[in-house]
């Protein structure tokens, strides 16, 4: 009997772990897993940050390329910021009564066979993409649109350039600066070099200096400076800033002295209508497809 009980107890003791052993093993395993998670967390965070930065870079590059390609061969460019719909839709709106816009419209009335009026708008709108919603709230962000006109050059429809998924988890912000692209030409149509000469720091007679400097006949803006900042938060605050890029969009027709020696084609000064509004409109005049006949001056180009 004693031998039987001894064998039974021996078998029972070898059947598995005791409760204490299980608790101790679980605790050690938990400590090990916490160590692994703490070690891997920075790696996962870095991967996510790099992926977000790369996505922001691709987004900014695509936006810049589209805007640049649209404006590159235009003959008039006018940027309005701080715009609301009434500024362009109503006959007495701030844009429709602006003298630069009226000059563009007048040009279009005389050259509608060869040229067309275009408009890119950057609107601060609600993103209804379900993947961009949080607890039923859709974020607002800047998105790029193409505008269409009727025969009176009033906007009748607006179509997004990219689908909303293009802006997923990305919040772009646009800033236009025309001044950075300023050039001047003299009375003979030659570009005045703004770079000072090596001896420009030497003292000279005021009369001689006045004779040496060419008189600027026309001020041209050969292009547009565009800053695109990307954020990963709707607030667009500094802590959420993940990308900054600057693009210099050269307007080929406007800077061409052969085609535009009198400075007729131009980039107008950027006009802010209301600093409390966020929408932007870029009006530009380009040739219709199939009407190009070479750079022969303004009259030659119209033939």
MIDODO-721749 format. One line per 5 residues: number of its first residue (from 1); their letters; for each residue x, y, z of N, C-alpha, C. Coordinates in steps of 0.001 Angstrom, whole numbers, plus 524288, in hexadecimal, padded with zeros to 5 digits. Example, Ala and Ser with C-alpha at 12.3 -4.5 7.8 and 13.67 -1.06 7.14 Angstrom:
MIDODO-721749
1	as	83386:7E9C6:81E78:8300C:7EE6C:81E78:83390:7F31C:81E78 | 83232:7F736:81BA8:83566:7FBDC:81BE4:83264:8001E:81EBE
This chain:
MIDODO-721749
1	xxxxx	80336:7FB49:80000:80000:80000:80000:8035B:804EE:80000 | 80764:804E2:80374:80AEC:80966:803A3:80DAA:80A32:7FE67 | 80F50:80617:7FC02:811F5:80669:7F6F2:80E3F:808A2:7F2D2 | 80942:80715:7F31A:80563:808F8:7EF4C:80496:80EDC:7EFE1 | 803FB:810B3:7F4EB:8034E:8163C:7F5DC:8081A:81960:7F433
6	xxxxx	80CA0:81739:7F4FB:81177:819E6:7F368:811AF:81A8F:7ED7F | 8103C:8166C:7EAB5:8103C:816D1:7E4EF:80C27:81AC9:7E314 | 8078F:81AE5:7E5C2:80364:81E85:7E442:8050C:82430:7E520 | 80789:8253E:7E996:80960:82A91:7EAAE:80DAF:82C34:7E6E7 | 81116:8287B:7E59D:8154A:829AF:7E1F4:8131E:82B20:7DC9C
11	xxxxx	80F1A:82827:7DAEA:80CB2:82943:7D5D8:80A07:82EA6:7D5EF | 80778:82FF1:7DA52:804C1:834EE:7DAC6:80896:83982:7DAA4 | 80CFE:838D3:7DD4A:810D2:83D12:7DD70:81346:83E1E:7D825 | 8138E:83A3F:7D4D7:815F9:83AE2:7CFB9:81205:83C4E:7CB88 | 80D10:83D4A:7CD13:808FF:83E2D:7C926:8090F:843BB:7C702
16	xxxxx	80B43:847B8:7C998:80B3C:84D19:7C7A9:80D8A:850E2:7CB8B | 80CBB:8563D:7CA60:80ED8:85A56:7CDB6:80B0E:85B83:7D21C | 80D3B:85D37:7D645:809FC:85EF9:7DAA4:807E7:8646F:7D97C | 80417:8663B:7DC81:801CB:86B69:7DBBA:805DE:86FB8:7DC6C | 80944:86F12:7E02F:80D65:872F2:7E11B:810FA:87358:7DC60
21	xxxxx	8125A:86ED4:7DA30:815CC:86ECD:7D59D:8132F:87177:7D0F2 | 80E24:87084:7D041:80B4F:87300:7CBEE:80B39:878E7:7CC97 | 80A2C:87AC0:7D16E:809F5:88065:7D26E:80F3A:882EE:7D178 | 8135B:88068:7D36E:8189E:88291:7D2B3:81A03:882AF:7CCED | 818D0:87E94:7CA09:81A0D:87E59:7C46A:81715:88285:7C16B
26	xxxxx	81226:88339:7C2C3:80EFB:8873D:7C022:81125:88CB0:7C126 | 812BA:88D99:7C5FE:814EC:892B5:7C754:819F2:893BE:7C44B | 81D56:88FC7:7C3EC:8223A:89069:7C0F7:82123:8914D:7BB33 | 81D4C:88E6F:7B91A:81BEB:88F23:7B3A2:819CA:894A1:7B2B1 | 8169C:896AD:7B65F:81487:89BF5:7B5E7:818C9:8A009:7B5E3
31	xxxxx	81C9C:89F68:7B95A:8210E:8A309:7B982:82403:8A2E3:7B461 | 824BC:89E32:7B23A:82785:89D9E:7AD43:82490:8A042:7A8D5 | 81F5C:89F97:7A8AC:81C33:8A1E8:7A482:81C39:8A7DF:7A4E9 | 81C0A:8A9E7:7A9B3:81C49:8AF93:7AA5F:8216E:8B1AB:7A84D | 825AF:8AEE9:7A953:82AC5:8B082:7A755:82AEC:8B088:7A170
36	xxxxx	8289E:8AC7B:79F03:82887:8AC33:7994B:82557:8B0B4:79700 | 820BF:8B1D1:79961:81D72:8B60A:7976F:82035:8BB4B:797FA | 822B0:8BC2F:79C71:82581:8C11F:79D32:829F6:8C1B1:7995B | 82C57:8BD5B:797E7:830A3:8BD84:79423:82EA2:8BE83:78E9E | 82A2A:8BC2B:78D38:8282D:8BC8F:787E1:824FD:8C17F:786EA
41	xxxxx	822D2:8C3D5:78B16:81F74:8C86A:78A58:82228:8CCD2:78760 | 82702:8CE54:788B9:8299C:8D273:785B3:82A6D:8D0F8:77FFB | 82B47:8CBF4:77EFC:82C08:8CA2F:77998:82704:8CAEC:7767B | 82297:8C930:778BE:81D99:8C9D8:77613:81C4D:8CF9C:77558 | 81D77:8D2D1:77943:81C6B:8D867:778E6:81FAC:8DAE4:7748B
46	xxxxx	824A0:8D95B:7741A:82802:8DB7B:77011:8261E:8D9EA:76AA5 | 82467:8D4FA:76A16:82264:8D329:76515:81D8C:8D63E:7638C | 81A07:8D718:7674F:81542:8DA06:7663F:8167B:8DFAB:764D3 | 81A44:8E208:7679C:81BC8:8E768:76671:81E1C:8E7DF:76103 | 82180:8E439:75F90:823E2:8E44C:75A5C:81FCD:8E394:7561C
51	xxxxx	81C0A:8E01B:75714:817EF:8DF31:75335:81499:8E412:7527E | 81359:8E6B7:756D0:81047:8EB80:7567C:81346:8EFC8:7539D | 81850:8F03A:754C5:81B8D:8F42F:75229:81BF1:8F31C:74C50 | 81C88:8EE3A:74ACD:81CCF:8ECDB:7454A:817A8:8EDFA:7428A | 8134E:8ECCE:7452E:80E2E:8EDEB:742E5:80D6D:8F3CB:74244
56	xxxxx	80F22:8F6CE:7461F:80EC2:8FC7C:745BF:81213:8FE8E:74145 | 816B4:8FC5E:74096:81A2D:8FDF5:73C4D:817A9:8FCD8:7370B | 8155F:8F83A:73675:812D1:8F6D7:73182:80E1C:8FA59:7307E | 80B29:8FB89:73499:80699:8FEE9:73401:8082F:90459:7323A | 80C19:9069E:734D5:80DDF:90BDF:7337B:81017:90C05:72DF4
61	xxxxx	81314:90817:72C7C:81561:907E3:7273C:81123:90797:72311 | 80D2E:90472:723FF:808ED:903DE:7203A:805DC:908F4:71FB0 | 804A4:90B78:72405:801CE:91065:723DD:804F8:91499:72109 | 809F4:914F6:7226B:80D56:918DB:71FEC:80DC1:917E1:71A16 | 80E54:912F8:7188C:80EE6:911AF:712FA:809F4:91323:70FFD
66	xxxxx	80574:9120B:71239:80093:9133A:70F7B:7FFEB:9191D:70ECE | 800D4:91C1C:71303:8003F:921C9:712AE:80449:92415:70EF9 | 8091C:9223F:70F61:80D49:92437:70C07:80C27:92322:70647 | 80A7A:91E74:7051B:80948:91D04:6FFAD:804CB:92049:6FD8B | 800FF:92184:700D8:7FC83:9249E:6FF22:7FE0E:92A3A:6FDE1
71	xxxxx	801B0:92C74:700ED:802FB:931FB:70068:8078E:9331D:6FCC9 | 80A99:92F2B:6FB79:80FAB:9300E:6F906:80F60:9332E:6F3F3 | 80B72:93242:6F0B0:80B37:934C6:6EB8C:806A8:93894:6EB10 | 8053F:93B02:6EF55:800F2:93EBE:6EF33:802CF:94425:6ED97 | 7FF0B:947B0:6ECAE:80069:94D0F:6EB42:7FE79:95102:6EF4A
76	xxxxx	7FAE6:94F67:6F297:7F929:9528E:6F704:7F874:94EFD:6FBB1 | 7F9FA:950D1:70046:7F91A:94DE0:70512:7F77B:951C1:70952 | 7F34F:95074:70C0A:7F18E:953AE:7105E:7EFD7:9501D:714CF | 7F225:950E2:71972:7F0E4:94DBF:71E07:7EDDC:95112:721E8 | 7E96D:94EF7:723A5:7E64D:9517A:727B1:7E634:94DF2:72C7E
81	xxxxx	7E713:95026:73107:7E6BA:94D35:735E4:7E286:94FAC:73961 | 7E0CB:94CB7:73D50:7DCB3:94E9F:740C4:7D79C:94F81:73DE8 | 7D5F9:94B8F:73AD6:7D180:94C1C:73752:7CCD6:94903:73965 | 7C82A:94B1C:73873:7C34C:94830:7393E:7C091:947D1:733FE | 7BCB4:94463:733A5:7BA2A:94354:72EA1:7B7D4:94842:72C37
86	xxxxx	7B599:94BAD:72F70:7B314:9505E:72D56:7B6F0:953F4:72A8C | 7BBE3:953BE:72C01:7BFCB:95726:72997:7C058:95627:723C6 | 7BF3A:95171:7220A:7BFB4:9502E:71C7A:7BA73:94F12:719FE | 7B69E:94D47:71D07:7B197:94BBD:71AC3:7ADFA:95056:719D6 | 7AE2D:95446:71D37:7AAB3:958C3:71C9A:7AD1C:95CD5:718FD
91	xxxxx	7A9E2:95F78:715C9:7ABEA:9637C:71233:7AED3:967DD:714FB | 7AD40:96916:719D5:7AFE7:96D37:71CBB:7B3BC:96B03:720B1 | 7B56C:9662C:71FFB:7B934:963C4:72377:7BE86:96654:72316 | 7C1AB:965AD:7272B:7C6C2:96850:7276B:7CA51:966BF:722EC | 7CA12:961D8:72140:7CD67:96021:71CE7:7CB66:96252:717C2
96	xxxxx	7C653:961FB:716EE:7C428:963AD:711ED:7C49C:9698B:71119 | 7C562:96C7F:7153F:7C615:97223:714B2:7CBD2:973BF:714FB | 7CF51:96FF8:715C3:7D4E3:97130:71613:7D6FA:97293:710AD | 7DA19:976B1:71056:7DBF4:97891:70B48:7DF70:9749B:7087A | 7E25A:9717D:70B63:7E59D:96D8A:708D9:7E245:9694C:7065A
101	xxxxx	7DE2C:967A2:70918:7DAA8:963C0:706DC:7D7D4:965F6:7021A | 7D645:96AE0:7025B:7D3A5:96D5B:6FDEB:7D74A:96DB6:6F936 | 7DC56:96E95:6FA3C:7E01C:96EC0:6F5EA:7E0A4:9695F:6F366 | 7E099:96549:6F69C:7E0D9:95FF9:6F484:7DBFE:95ECB:6F143 | 7D778:9603E:6F340:7D296:95F50:6F05F:7D28F:9624F:6EB3C
106	xxxxx	7D47F:96714:6EB4E:7D4BC:96A29:6E683:7D850:96799:6E27A | 7DCA4:96587:6E45D:7E035:962B5:6E0D4:7DD72:95DF0:6DE82 | 7DA8A:95B25:6E1C2:7D7D0:9567B:6DFEC:7D3AF:957DB:6DBDC | 7D109:95C2D:6DC70:7CD07:95DB7:6D8A1:7CF60:95E94:6D335 | 7D43F:9604C:6D310:7D6D4:96164:6CE11:7DA07:95CCC:6CC01
111	xxxxx	7DADA:958BD:6CF3A:7DE40:95471:6CDA7:7DBE4:94F1E:6CEF0 | 7D6C0:94EE4:6CF2C:7D437:94A02:6D0C4:7D4E6:9459D:6CCC7 | 7D643:946E4:6C7F6:7D70A:942C0:6C40F:7DBEB:93F8A:6C53A | 7DFD1:94207:6C772:7E4C9:93F64:6C85F:7E601:93E59:6CE1D | 7E37A:94136:6D18B:7E4C1:940C6:6D71D:7DFED:93F38:6DA4A
116	xxxxx	7E0E7:93D2E:6DEE4:7DCA9:93BBF:6E26A:7DE08:93D53:6E7FE | 7D9F7:93EA4:6EAF1:7DAA7:94012:6F06F:7DA15:93B2E:6F3C4 | 7DDC9:93A67:6F74D:7DDC6:935E4:6FACB:7DE0E:937C4:7006C | 7DCC4:93448:703F9:7DD1E:935A2:70982:7DE0A:930BB:70CC1 | 7E213:930FE:71001:7E2EA:92D11:71412:7E15A:92F86:71940
121	xxxxx	7DE5A:92CB6:71C40:7DCEC:92EAE:7216B:7DEFF:92B03:7259B | 7E07E:92D3B:729EC:7E235:92A3C:72E82:7DE65:92B8E:732D8 | 7DAF4:927DF:7340A:7D6AC:928E2:737A5:7D76E:925F1:73CC1 | 7D5F4:92883:740EC:7D617:92625:7461B:7D0CB:923A3:74700 | 7D076:91E85:74614:7CB6D:91BD7:74603:7CB95:91713:7499D
126	xxxxx	7C6FB:914E1:74A72:7C67B:9103E:74DAD:7C817:90B6A:74A99 | 7CB48:9082C:74D00:7CCF2:90346:74A9C:7C925:8FF04:74C53 | 7C5FD:8FD24:748A1:7C1F7:8F945:749F0:7C3C8:8F3AA:74932 | 7C8C5:8F2EE:7482D:7CAE5:8EDA1:747CA:7CA2A:8EADA:74D09 | 7C76E:8E665:74D2F:7C677:8E3BE:75231:7CB6E:8E274:75536
131	xxxxx	7CFA4:8E16B:7527F:7D480:8E005:75528:7D707:8E4B7:757C7 | 7D52C:8E962:75682:7D757:8EE11:758E5:7D3DB:8F038:75D38 | 7CFAD:8ED62:75E97:7CC1E:8EF4B:76299:7CDBD:8ED46:767F8 | 7CC42:8F029:76BF6:7CD6E:8EEAA:77155:7C890:8EF8F:7749B | 7C63E:8EB59:77686:7C185:8EB98:779B4:7BD38:8EEAF:776F8
136	xxxxx	7BCCC:8EDD6:771EB:7B8AB:8F060:76EEC:7B9E7:8F5E1:76D2B | 7BE63:8F7F8:76EA3:7BFDA:8FD44:76D18:7C3B2:8FD10:7688D | 7C25A:8FFA3:76453:7C5CF:8FFC3:75FC7:7C960:90484:7601D | 7CE68:903D3:75F52:7D205:90845:75FA7:7D171:90BE0:75AF3 | 7D331:910A8:75B8F:7D372:91461:75745:7D922:914EA:75592
141	xxxxx	7D9DE:915B6:7508F:7DF27:9163F:74E80:7DEF4:918FB:7493A | 7E38A:91AB7:7476A:7E3EC:91D36:7424B:7E426:91905:73E09 | 7E0D6:919A8:73A0B:7E0C5:91613:73599:7E0CC:91931:73087 | 7E2F6:916D7:72C76:7E3A9:91975:7276C:7DF1B:9182F:723C4 | 7DD00:91C4D:72136:7D885:91BB2:71DA4:7D9A0:91E63:71872
146	xxxxx	7D6F4:91C84:71462:7D6C1:91F0F:70F4B:7D17A:921A6:70EAA | 7D173:92699:70D0A:7CC93:92979:70C59:7CB3C:929E3:7068C | 7C620:929CC:70566:7C439:92A68:70009:7C10F:92F6D:6FFA2 | 7C136:931EF:6FAFE:7BEB9:936FD:6FA2D:7BA67:936A9:6F61F | 7B6C8:93A6C:6F68A:7B2F6:93B12:6F25B:7B4F2:93F48:6EEA6
151	xxxxx	7B1B0:940E9:6EAF4:7B363:944B8:6E70A:7B459:94A21:6E955 | 7B253:94B16:6EDF8:7B338:95024:6F090:7B7B1:94FD4:6F47F | 7BAA9:94B94:6F449:7BF33:94AB5:6F7A9:7BDBA:94A96:6FD6E | 7B931:94864:6FE79:7B79A:94748:703CE:7B833:9416D:704CC | 7B9FA:9400F:70969:7BACF:93A92:70AB6:7B592:937C9:70B2E
156	xxxxx	7B514:9335D:7086E:7B02B:93076:70881:7B0C7:92B0E:70AF4 | 7B585:9291A:70B47:7B646:923F4:70DB7:7BBCC:92386:70FD0 | 7BC64:9200F:71399:7C170:91F42:71627:7C255:91969:716BD | 7C6B9:91783:714B8:7C7F1:911F0:714F0:7CD1F:9111A:717C6 | 7CD4E:90D6C:71B76:7D24F:90C60:71E23:7D65A:90A25:71A6C
161	xxxxx	7DB21:90BEA:71AF4:7DF61:909D8:717BF:7E0CF:9044E:71975 | 7E0D9:9036A:71E97:7E214:8FE4C:720C6:7DD9E:8FC84:7244F | 7DCFA:8F765:7249E:7D909:8F544:7281C:7DA90:8F64C:72DD0 | 7D6BC:8F5ED:73141:7D7B9:8F71E:736BE:7DBB9:8F370:7392F | 7DC01:8EE9E:73741:7DFD0:8EAF3:7396E:7E56A:8ECC6:73894
166	xxxxx	7E637:8F037:734C7:7EB6A:8F25E:733C5:7ED66:8F566:73882 | 7E9CD:8F7B4:73B81:7EB35:8FAFB:73FF6:7EACC:8F807:74520 | 7EA89:8F2E5:744EF:7E9C5:8EFDD:749B4:7EE2B:8F0C9:74D9F | 7ECB6:8F285:7524C:7F062:8F39F:75690:7F452:8F7E0:7552F | 7F332:8FAED:75121:7F6B6:8FF1D:74F6F:7F3A4:9043A:74F5E
171	xxxxx	7F618:9086C:75163:7F38E:90D82:7519D:7F72B:9119A:74F1F | 7F677:912A9:74A15:7F9E7:91678:74778:7F83F:91C1D:74877 | 7FC11:91F96:74827:7FB1E:9252F:7488E:7FE4A:927E6:74451 | 7FBE4:92BAA:7418B:7FE54:92E2E:73D10:7FF3E:933FB:73E2F | 803BE:935EB:73C72:804F3:93B7C:73CDD:8076D:93D4C:737CA
176	xxxxx	8052B:9415F:73566:8073A:94387:73086:80A2C:94894:731AA | 80EBA:94922:72F1C:811E5:94DD2:72FBF:813F8:94F5E:72A6A | 81194:9535A:7281A:81311:9550C:722E7:8180F:95842:722DF | 81937:95B01:72728:81D96:95EA6:7273B:822D1:95C03:72632 | 8235B:9570E:727BE:82869:95471:72740:82A05:953A9:72199
181	xxxxx	82664:95451:71DDD:8279F:95343:71865:827EB:95844:71521 | 82897:95CC6:717B3:82867:961C0:714DE:82D44:9629F:71188 | 82C6E:96478:70CC4:830B7:9663A:7096E:82F1C:96B6D:706FC | 832ED:96E75:70547:831D8:9736F:702C1:83493:973B3:6FD7F | 8322C:97679:6F9D5:83494:9774C:6F4BF:83536:97D23:6F3D7
186	xxxxx	83928:97E86:6F0C0:83A04:9840D:6EF9F:836F3:985A3:6EAC7 | 837C7:98A6F:6E8FB:834D0:98C83:6E493:835C9:98985:6DF8B | 83A30:986D4:6DF39:83B79:983D3:6DA88:8399F:97E27:6DAD3 | 836FC:97CBB:6DF1D:83514:97768:6DFA3:838FB:973A7:6E1ED | 83D61:975A8:6E3E9:84158:97247:6E63D:84053:971A3:6EC13
191	xxxxx	8414B:96CE7:6EE04:8407F:96BE8:6F38C:844A1:96EC6:6F6B6 | 842FB:97191:6FAC5:84692:97445:6FE45:8486C:9706A:7025B | 84D86:96F8E:70288:84FBD:96BD2:7063C:84FAF:96E2B:70BB1 | 84CCD:96BB0:70F5D:84CA5:96DDF:714A6:85186:96CBA:717DA | 85506:96959:715CA:859B9:967EE:718B1:85D95:96C7A:718B5
196	xxxxx	85F56:96E4E:71D36:862FD:972BA:71D61:8683D:97147:71AFF | 86AAE:9750A:71874:86FDC:97427:71636:873EA:97415:71A88 | 87896:971B4:71983:87C94:9714E:71D9E:87E30:97686:71FF1 | 87E1B:97AC9:71CB8:87FD8:97FD5:71EB3:87B43:98350:7205C | 876A7:980D4:72110:87219:983F7:72261:8726D:9862A:727E5
201	xxxxx	875E5:98410:72B10:87666:985FA:73070:879E6:98AC9:730C6 | 87CAC:98BF1:72C80:88013:99089:72C99:87CCE:99579:72C20 | 87EC7:999AC:72E46:87BF0:99E8E:72E3D:87C4B:9A100:728E3 | 877DC:9A2C5:726D6:877CC:9A515:7219D:874BA:9AA26:721BB | 875A3:9AD49:71DB8:872DF:9B23D:71D4A:86D16:9B124:71C51
206	xxxxx	86982:9B3B6:71F1E:863ED:9B2A0:71E75:86209:9B356:718E5 | 8640B:9B74F:7161E:86256:9B835:710BE:86414:9B3C8:70D2B | 868F3:9B1FC:70DE7:86AF2:9ADBC:70AAA:867F0:9A8BA:70BB7 | 866A0:9A7CE:710A1:863B4:9A31A:711F6:85E5C:9A32A:70F5D | 85BE5:9A7C3:70F62:856B3:9A828:70D04:856EF:9A714:70735
211	xxxxx	85B22:9A8D5:7048C:85B9B:9A7E9:6FEF1:85CD9:9A232:6FDD6 | 85FAC:99FA1:70154:86157:99A44:70054:85CD6:99668:700FA | 8592B:997A5:70475:854EE:993FE:7056B:850B5:9948C:7013F | 84F36:99031:6FEA3:84B1E:99083:6FAA8:845D3:9917E:6FD34 | 842AC:9947C:6FA97:83D88:995AF:6FCAA:839CD:99131:6FB83
216	xxxxx	83727:98F64:6FF81:83383:98B0A:6FECA:82EA2:98CF2:6FC02 | 82D67:98A6A:6F798:828C0:98BDC:6F4A5:82408:988C2:6F68C | 824D4:983CE:6F75F:82084:98063:6F8E2:82273:97C89:6FCF3 | 81F2E:97B90:700A9:82064:97783:70479:81D77:97283:7030A | 8204D:96E4E:70288:81DFD:96943:70137:81E97:9658D:705D0
221	xxxxx	81B12:961D9:70622:81B8A:95DA8:709F1:81B9C:95898:706D6 | 82037:9567A:7063F:820DA:95211:702AF:81EB9:94D04:704DF | 81CCB:94D10:7099D:81AC9:9483D:70BC1:81855:9490A:71115 | 81732:944BB:71393:8147E:944C0:71894:8177A:94153:71C6B | 8181D:9433C:7211E:81A68:9401B:72547:815FD:93D95:72866
226	xxxxx	81646:93878:728EB:81239:93588:72BA0:8149F:93256:73003 | 812DE:93342:734C8:81474:9301B:73949:81025:92C30:73A7F | 811A2:92740:73B21:80DF4:92333:73CB0:80FE5:920CE:741C7 | 80CCA:92165:745DA:80DFC:91F0B:74AE2:80A11:91AAF:74BE2 | 80BF0:9164C:74DED:8089A:911D4:74F0A:80894:910D9:754EC
231	xxxxx	803EA:90FFA:75705:8033B:90ED7:75C96:80071:90995:75D2E | 8010A:9073F:761BB:7FE3C:90263:762C9:7F9CE:90333:766AA | 7F83B:9082E:7674B:7F3F3:90969:76AD3:7F0E3:90DFD:7688B | 7EBCF:90DE0:7694E:7E867:911E0:76718:7E99B:91753:76924 | 7EC01:917AC:76DB6:7ED1E:91CBF:77016:7F11D:91FE8:76D05
236	xxxxx	7F45B:91D49:769DD:7F882:91FD4:766D3:7FC46:922DC:76A5A | 7FD23:920D0:76EFE:800B8:92349:772AC:80640:9213A:771D8 | 80A11:92405:7740E:80F92:922BC:77334:810E4:91D32:774F5 | 80E7E:91B63:77925:80FD1:9162E:77B24:80E33:911DE:77758 | 80A8D:9130B:773C3:808AC:90F24:7700A:80B33:90FB9:76AA9
241	xxxxx	80F23:9132D:76A48:811A5:91449:7653D:81546:90FD2:763B7 | 81440:90D56:75F38:81773:908DB:75D9D:81A34:909AC:75867 | 818DB:90DD7:75588:81B7D:90EC2:7507E:81B1F:91486:74F1B | 81F5B:91699:74CE1:81F63:91BEB:74ADC:8224B:91BFC:745B7 | 81FE2:91E26:741B6:8225F:91E7A:73C9C:82111:92390:739E5
246	xxxxx	824AD:92582:736CC:823F1:92A5A:733E0:824C6:92943:72E19 | 82122:92B1F:72AEB:82176:92A58:72545:8216E:92FA6:72293 | 824F9:9305C:71EE6:8251D:93512:71BAB:82311:933AC:71643 | 81E5E:93582:71519:81BD3:93433:71029:81CE7:93891:70C43 | 8203C:93781:7087F:82185:93B66:7048A:81D61:93B65:70041
251	xxxxx	81B81:94006:6FEE0:817A3:94096:6FABC:81A8B:941C3:6F5A9 | 81ACC:93DF9:6F23A:81E27:93E5F:6ED9B:81CB2:942E8:6EA10 | 8179F:94397:6E8E8:81607:947BA:6E553:8170E:94D22:6E79C | 81635:94DB6:6ECA0:816B4:952D8:6EF14:81C64:9549E:6EF4B | 81FF0:950F8:6F027:82572:9527F:6F0A0:8282C:952E0:6EB58
256	xxxxx	82585:9513B:6E718:827ED:9514F:6E1F2:8280A:956D8:6DFD6 | 82CB2:958EC:6DEE9:82D35:95E38:6DCE2:82B68:95E87:6D72F | 82C02:95A37:6D446:82A63:95A3E:6CECA:82477:95A9C:6CE5B | 821C7:957B0:6D1AF:81C12:95793:6D17D:819A8:95C02:6D496 | 81C62:95DC2:6D8A6:819FF:9614C:6DC6C:81D92:965D9:6DDB9
261	xxxxx	81FED:9682B:6D9CA:823D8:96C41:6DAB1:82178:9711B:6DD3D | 81C73:9720B:6DC8C:819F3:9769D:6DED4:81769:97565:6E417 | 8181B:970B2:6E5F9:815DE:96F55:6EB02:80FF4:96F06:6EAEE | 80DBD:96D9E:6E66E:8080E:96D68:6E5F5:805D2:968E2:6E920 | 80852:96461:6E8A1:806A2:95FE3:6EBC3:808F9:96074:6F131
266	xxxxx	8062C:95EA6:6F532:80821:95FCE:6FA6F:805ED:95C20:6FE8A | 808C4:95BFD:702E9:806C1:959BE:707C0:80536:95E65:70B20 | 80046:95EE7:70C32:7FE6E:9634F:70F51:7FFD9:9628C:7150E | 7FFDD:966D2:71802:800C4:9664F:71DA7:7FC8E:962EA:72031 | 7FE33:95F9E:723BB:7FA7C:95C69:726A4:7F70C:95FF1:72A01
271	xxxxx	7F1EF:95F08:729CD:7EE44:96250:72CA8:7EB81:95F24:730E5 | 7EC06:960E8:735C5:7E927:95E8C:73A16:7E42B:961B1:73AF0 | 7DFBD:95F1A:73A42:7DAB8:961C8:73AAC:7D8E5:9620B:74053 | 7D92E:95DA5:74321:7D774:95D82:74891:7DB27:959F8:74BA5 | 7DE1A:95C23:74F58:7E1E4:958EC:7523C:7DF5A:954BA:7559D
276	xxxxx	7DA3C:95525:75694:7D78D:95147:759C6:7D5A2:94C96:75693 | 7D5DA:94CFC:75173:7D432:948AD:74E12:7D8FA:94592:74C41 | 7D82A:940B6:74A9B:7DC8E:93D40:74978:7DCFE:93B8A:743C4 | 7D8D4:93C10:740B8:7D8F8:93A21:73B58:7DC7B:93D84:737E8 | 7DEB0:93B13:733D1:7E210:93DC3:7301A:7E064:93C73:72A89
281	xxxxx	7E0E9:9403A:72703:7DFA0:93F65:72188:7E43A:94138:71E31 | 7E5C4:93DF8:71A75:7EA0E:93F48:716DC:7E7BE:93F91:71160 | 7E713:94440:70F55:7E51A:944F2:70A06:7E9BD:94558:70654 | 7E960:942AC:701ED:7ED97:942ED:6FE19:7EB76:9420F:6F897 | 7EE02:9449B:6F4E8:7EC6E:94453:6EF6B:7F075:9410C:6EC80
286	xxxxx	7EE99:93D22:6E9B5:7F21D:939CA:6E6B0:7EFF8:93904:6E12D | 7F361:9374A:6DDB8:7F1BE:93646:6D85F:7EE45:93178:6D818 | 7EA81:931A9:6D48C:7E76D:92D0B:6D37A:7EABE:9291F:6D072 | 7E9B0:92441:6D129:7ECA3:92039:6CE76:7EBF8:920C7:6C895 | 7F05C:9203C:6C5C1:7F035:9205D:6C008:7F067:925BB:6BDB0
291	xxxxx	7F13C:929E3:6C0F2:7F15B:92F36:6BECC:7F6C8:93196:6BEE4 | 7FAB6:92EB1:6C0B8:7FFFB:930DB:6C12F:80277:9315E:6BBD0 | 804BD:9360E:6BABC:8072C:936F0:6B5A3:80CB5:93901:6B62A | 80F09:93889:6BABF:8147A:93A1E:6BB6D:814EB:93F68:6BE03 | 81988:94072:6C030:81A85:9456E:6C2CB:81C34:9496E:6BEC0
296	xxxxx	81881:94CB3:6BD15:819B1:950C4:6B934:81815:95623:6BB2B | 81818:956C4:6C031:81615:95B9A:6C252:81041:95B08:6C322 | 80DD9:95EF7:6C57A:80853:95E7A:6C6D3:804E4:95DF3:6C20D | 805E6:96133:6BDFA:802A1:960E7:6B948:80381:95BBF:6B67A | 80881:95A0C:6B638:809B4:95526:6B385:80746:95084:6B631
301	xxx	80708:950BE:6BB62:804E1:94C60:6BE48:7FF0B:94BE3:6BD6E | 7FC7A:9503C:6BBE6:7F6DD:95007:6BB36:7F558:94E02:6B5CF | 7F90C:94DBA:6B242:7F7BC:94C53:6ACE0:7F685:94690:6AC74
